[in-house]
Amino acid sequence: MAVNPLRALALLLIVLLAGVLPALAQQAGGRICVAAYHDANANGMRDPVEPLLADVVVTLQNDRAIVVDTYLTTGRSEPHCFEGLAPGFYLVGFSGGMAAPTGEQDFGVTLSGAEIVPLQVNYGAVPEAQQAQSPATAPASSLLTGDDSVLLRVVFAAAGALLIMVFLAAVGLLIFWLRFRKA
């Protein structure tokens, strides 16, 4: 019995789609990623030599001031991402960690639902014993909205568009072949 190569290709496409679609569905929702770092120079930006801080409590609240999730930083595995978030306003708050903030402790973040790159919230602080030695000259917290990585967003959009075009071309060729093949 001969195997029809186009039917095998169609079956392969169906199997691939059956595996990809559930994975895409699991990734639905917005992401807000957080990190707390030791802002040794109080410049408001995390420099490569500035380590992460442990034991900082991060609280995520929705627009009704209901706590959605909390996280305790480890100082090793950050940034931590709150995933599967519905579009809307969220308040990200930082506290504890035996550290004094060198800037804001609470950040308002709005997810539109169209983000490709997760929103990143960074919180800078100085250990309390060191705060008297290094004055805060600038806010040590920064909110990166994903606009900082426009190139990354363009690359992901182009790759997605290319993947969709290839898939649609394959489906079109399959339909054309099935419709106009000689019986």
ZIHU-V920500 format. One record per run of one state. SS is the DSSP state (h for helix, s for strand, l for the rest). FROM is the first residue (numbers start at 1). LEN is the number of residues. If there is no record, write none. Layout:
BEGIN
SS|FROM|LEN ; SS|FROM|LEN
END
This chain:
BEGIN
l|1|4 ; h|5|22 ; l|27|3 ; s|30|9 ; l|39|13 ; s|52|1 ; l|53|1 ; s|54|9 ; l|63|4 ; s|67|8 ; l|75|5 ; s|80|6 ; l|86|2 ; s|88|9 ; l|97|2 ; s|99|3 ; l|102|4 ; s|106|6 ; l|112|7 ; s|119|9 ; h|128|4 ; l|132|10 ; s|142|3 ; l|145|2 ; h|147|34 ; l|181|3
END
